[in-house]
Amino acid sequence: MIGGFPHRQEDSFFHLAIERLRKQTEINLVSSVFTLGGFPITRVPKHLGARCLNEQPDIVVLQFASSDLIVPLRKHHHGGSSSPVHIKVSTNLPAFGDRLKWHCQSLIGDGLRLKPVTPPEIYLETMHSLALTLLQHQVIPVVLSPFVFGGRRSDRIALDCGERLQQIINSIPNAIYVDAYSALDRHPRWLMLLSDGSHLSLAGQKVVAEALFPCLKRLVQDRVWLSR
């Protein structure tokens, strides 16, 4: 969702935060986005060099979890593809029937004790490894928390992983953690999410942009000060 999917990239939280930052900084900001739509985080490390580090960035914003911590009712959840793909997602806000579906999915997930796509420990270990790899290349990692979900079982896992991820990232010098979950949690799920219960609405994208912006602003201002 860092690329805005299923909305336009111009509506993404990353674009909104960067454009606001451009208006408030003396530095010529050059930004780029690489997405792995539907891919679990375990596939990310092998792409980090070619798609990220080779570009010699100063700051990298990492946003993963929506394809990892969701608890699917079907055994295979976009995991069989060999290339990045986006399933068709409606941009409609959730109606009552959608919210009822979220509730039923939660009950089934709890009753069957279904697991998320990626085990939480693997998700956390990979995020930790990605942050350390970036720092080893003198890149500042800005790590976003998992986002909220409409389904309660997925949402509880996202909350728990967010709290654990915050402890991990805060223990790494120069790594930055952005608590997007708490920012989204202050608003009703039916405003922050689309009808599928996992993708952000336009309002949700704006909320995450508001959470990300001050962190990026501090980093850029520090860089301006150090360059003087």
C-alpha positions in Angstrom: 0.0 0.0 0.0 3.0 2.3 0.0 2.3 2.6 -3.7 -1.3 3.6 -3.0 -3.0 0.4 -4.2 -5.9 0.2 -5.1 -5.9 4.0 -5.3 -3.6 6.1 -7.4 0.0 6.5 -6.3 -0.7 10.2 -5.9 -3.2 9.2 -3.1 -0.7 7.0 -1.2 0.5 8.0 2.3 4.1 8.0 1.1 3.4 10.4 -1.8 1.3 12.7 0.5 4.0 12.8 3.1 6.8 13.4 0.6 4.9 16.2 -1.2 4.2 18.0 2.0 7.8 17.6 2.9 9.0 19.1 -0.4 7.1 22.3 0.5 8.9 22.6 3.8 12.5 21.7 3.1 15.6 23.2 1.4 16.8 19.8 0.2 16.0 18.6 -3.3 14.2 15.4 -2.4 14.3 12.5 -4.9 11.9 9.7 -4.1 11.1 6.3 -5.6 8.7 3.5 -4.7 9.1 -0.3 -5.2 6.2 -2.5 -4.3 5.8 -6.3 -4.1 2.0 -6.5 -4.3 0.7 -9.6 -2.6 4.2 -11.0 -1.8 5.0 -12.0 1.8 7.9 -10.3 3.5 10.1 -13.4 3.2 10.7 -12.6 -0.5 11.9 -9.1 0.2 15.6 -9.6 1.3 16.7 -11.0 -2.1 15.3 -7.8 -3.8 16.8 -5.3 -1.4 20.1 -4.9 -3.1 18.9 -4.5 -6.7 15.8 -2.6 -6.0 17.0 -0.4 -3.1 20.6 -0.4 -2.0 22.0 0.0 -5.5 20.2 3.3 -5.7 22.2 4.5 -2.7 19.3 6.1 -0.8 19.7 8.1 2.4 16.4 7.1 3.9 14.2 4.0 3.2 10.6 3.7 4.4 9.6 0.1 5.0 6.0 -0.9 5.0 5.0 -4.6 5.3 2.5 -6.8 7.1 -0.8 -6.5 5.2 0.0 -9.5 3.1 1.7 -11.3 6.0 -0.4 -10.9 9.1 -3.8 -11.3 7.6 -5.5 -14.6 8.5 -7.0 -16.1 5.4 -9.9 -18.5 5.4 -8.5 -20.2 2.3 -5.2 -22.1 2.7 -3.5 -20.3 -0.2 -3.6 -16.5 0.0 -1.8 -15.0 -3.1 1.2 -17.1 -2.2 1.5 -19.2 -5.3 2.5 -16.5 -7.7 6.0 -16.2 -8.9 5.8 -12.5 -9.7 4.2 -9.4 -8.0 0.5 -9.3 -8.6 -2.4 -7.3 -7.4 -5.8 -8.9 -7.0 -8.8 -6.8 -8.0 -9.8 -4.8 -4.9 -12.9 -2.6 -4.7 -12.3 1.0 -3.7 -15.7 1.1 -2.0 -16.0 1.8 1.7 -17.4 -1.1 3.7 -21.2 -1.5 3.9 -23.0 -3.2 6.7 -22.7 -6.5 4.9 -18.9 -6.2 4.6 -18.6 -5.4 8.3 -20.7 -8.4 9.1 -18.5 -10.5 6.9 -15.4 -9.3 8.8 -17.1 -10.5 12.0 -18.0 -13.9 10.6 -14.4 -14.4 9.3 -13.1 -13.5 12.8 -15.3 -16.1 14.4 -14.3 -18.8 12.0 -10.6 -17.8 12.3 -10.8 -17.9 16.1 -12.8 -21.2 16.1 -10.4 -22.9 13.8 -7.4 -21.2 15.3 -6.2 -20.2 11.8 -2.7 -18.8 11.4 -1.6 -15.7 9.5 0.1 -16.0 6.1 3.5 -15.4 7.6 4.3 -16.6 11.2 4.7 -13.4 13.4 8.1 -14.5 14.5 9.3 -14.7 10.9 7.7 -11.4 10.1 9.5 -9.7 13.0 12.8 -11.4 12.4 12.7 -10.3 8.7 11.9 -6.7 9.6 14.7 -6.7 12.1 17.1 -8.0 9.5 16.0 -5.5 6.8 16.6 -2.6 9.2 20.0 -3.8 10.2 21.0 -4.4 6.6 20.0 -0.8 5.7 22.0 0.6 8.6 25.0 -1.4 7.5 24.9 0.5 4.2 24.6 3.9 6.0 20.9 4.1 5.2 18.3 5.2 7.8 15.4 2.8 8.0 12.0 4.2 8.8 9.8 1.3 9.8 6.1 1.5 9.7 4.0 -0.6 12.1 1.4 -3.0 10.7 -1.9 -1.4 9.8 -5.3 -2.2 11.2 -7.5 -5.0 9.8 -11.3 -5.3 9.7 -11.1 -8.9 10.9 -10.5 -9.0 14.7 -8.2 -12.0 14.6 -5.9 -10.4 12.0 -6.2 -7.1 13.9 -5.1 -8.6 17.2 -2.1 -10.2 15.6 -1.2 -6.8 13.9 -1.5 -5.0 17.3 0.7 -7.6 19.0 3.3 -7.5 16.2 3.3 -3.7 16.2 4.1 -3.5 19.9 6.9 -6.1 19.6 8.3 -4.5 16.4 8.4 -1.1 18.2 10.6 -2.6 20.9 12.9 -4.2 18.3 13.3 -1.0 16.2 13.7 1.2 19.2 16.6 -0.9 20.4 18.5 -0.2 17.1 20.4 3.0 17.1 19.3 5.4 14.3 16.4 3.3 13.2 13.0 5.0 13.3 9.6 3.5 14.2 6.3 5.0 13.0 3.2 3.8 14.9 0.7 3.9 12.1 -1.5 1.3 13.9 -2.3 3.6 16.8 -3.0 6.5 14.4 -5.5 4.4 12.4 -6.9 2.9 15.6 -8.2 6.3 16.7 -10.8 6.2 13.9 -13.5 3.7 13.0 -12.4 0.8 10.9 -15.1 1.4 8.4 -13.6 4.8 7.7 -9.9 3.7 7.6 -10.4 0.5 5.5 -12.0 -0.5 2.2 -14.6 -3.2 2.0 -12.1 -6.0 1.9 -11.0 -5.1 5.5 -7.3 -4.9 4.7 -6.6 -2.1 2.2 -6.6 1.5 3.3 -9.3 3.9 2.3 -8.3 7.4 1.1 -8.9 8.6 4.6 -6.7 5.9 6.0 -3.9 6.9 3.6 -4.1 10.4 4.9 -4.0 9.3 8.5 -0.8 7.3 7.8 0.7 10.2 5.9 0.1 12.4 9.0 1.9 9.8 11.2 4.9 9.5 8.8 5.4 13.1 7.9 6.9 14.4 11.2 9.4 11.5 11.3 10.6 12.3 7.8 10.6 16.0 8.6 12.9 15.5 11.6 15.3 13.4 9.6 15.5 15.9 6.7 15.9 18.9 9.1 18.7 17.1 10.9 20.4 16.5 7.5 20.1 20.2 6.6 21.6 21.2 9.9 24.5 18.8 9.5 25.2 20.0 6.0 25.7 23.6 7.1 
